[in-house]
Amino acid sequence: MIKIFGNEGANTSADPLNKQLILFGFAGIINTFVGFVVFSGATIFLDTPYWVSNFFSVVAGIICGFTLSRTVVFKSQKTGLYSNMWKYVATIFLQYVVGTSLIGFLVSKGISEIPSYVIVLPVVVSLSFALQKLWVFNKKEEV
């Protein structure tokens, strides 16, 4: 079985997976802030539907997210730029579809857009880390 989120009993200061999780968290804070500001701004000031606001927030996060994940979190910048890029974009598209579907479901149940976004966020973040770790920036696949 592949362990995605850490090794029990490991020394966290030396465990590369735990370090990746911490760095992913910091990169995620930046992307979450950017995405939340864009989503909220589009929803409140532009009065866009949640699915348009979510699209804008995803696009805004792609630029800094790819760079931070590739160079800081998974240190995959030496090879496979185009391979990493298309896989990252595919991952973001999947996150968008899953996130937007879940937000839409919650909105249909009477929860407003911004709280729905906040509720869905942990699901999308977990999906993102797993896909980036195991597929997008998997160093075993780099040539």
N, C-alpha and C positions, 0 to 999 in steps of 0.2 A: 504494500500500500504506500502511495506517495504522501508524504507529509507536506502540507502546504503552509500551515500556520505555526510551526515551531516544533522543537524537540523537548519532551519532558525531561527535566533533570539536567538540562544543558546549562553551561555557564553563559548567561545572557550577554556578558560583555564580549565574549569571543565567538558567539554563535552567529554566523553570517546570515542565517535566515531571520533571526530576531533583529539584527541590524537592518536588514532589508525592510522588515515590517515597520520599524521605527522611521526609517527614511521615507517609506511609502506613506506613512502617516503624515509626516511633515509636508511632503509634496502634495498629499491629499488635502491638507489644510489650505494650502495656497489655491489649489484647483476648486475646492469647495467654496472658498470665499469668493473667488472670481465667478463661479457658476451661480452662487446664491445672489450675488449683487446683480448679475445680468438677468437671471430669472425674475427676481423681485422687481427690478427696474422695468423690464419689459411688461410684466404683469400689471404693475401699479401705474407707471407713467405712460406706457404706450397702449395699455388696455388690450394686450394681445391674449389670445387663448392660451391655456397652459401648455399645449403641445408646441406652439410656436415659441413661447418663452423657454421651454425646455430645450428646444432645438438650438436657440441662440446661446443658452448657457453651455451646452455641449461643445458647440463650435468654439466658443471663447476659451474653454478649458483644454482643447486639443493642442494648441500651440505650446503652452507652457507645460502641459502634462507629458507630451511626448518627449520633450527635451529633458525634463527632470527625471522621468522614468528611465530613459535611455542612458543618461550620463551620470546621474547621481544614485538612483535606487538600484538598478540592475547592472550598471557599469557595462553596457553593451555597445559602446560607441565606436569600437575599433573596426567592426565588420558588420555586414548585413543591414546597412542603412535602409535600403529600399524594401527589403524583406521585413524588417522591423516596422517600417512605416505602414505598409499595407496591412499587416497583421494588427497593428495598433488601431488603425482607422476601422478595420472590421470589428475589433473589440469594442470600440467606442460606439459604432453603429448598433451592435447588439445591446450595449448598455442603454442606449437611447430608446430602443424598441421596448426593452424590459421595463426601464424606468417610466417611460411615457404610458405604457399599458397599465402599470401598477398605479401611477398617479391618476389616470383616467378612471380606473376601478374605484379608487378611494373617493374621487370627486363625485362619481355616480352614487356613492353611498352617503353623500352629504358633507364630506370633509372638504374644506376649501383648499385651493391650490397650493398655497405656501406650506401649510401644515402637512399636506399630502407629500410634497416634495421632501420635507424633513423626515417623514416616516419611511419613505422609500429609500432614502440615501444609504443606510447601512447595507441593504440588500445589493445595491448597485456597486458599492465600494468593495464588498466581499467578492462579488463576481469579477470585478476589475482586477483585483490582486491575483486571484487564482489564474485568470486567463493570461495576464502579463507574465507572471512567474513561470507558468507551465508551457506557454505557447509563444507569446510575442517575443520575449527576451530570453528564451531558453538557450543558454550558451551551448548546450549539447548539439543544437541544430545549426549553430553558426559555423560557417566555413571560412 
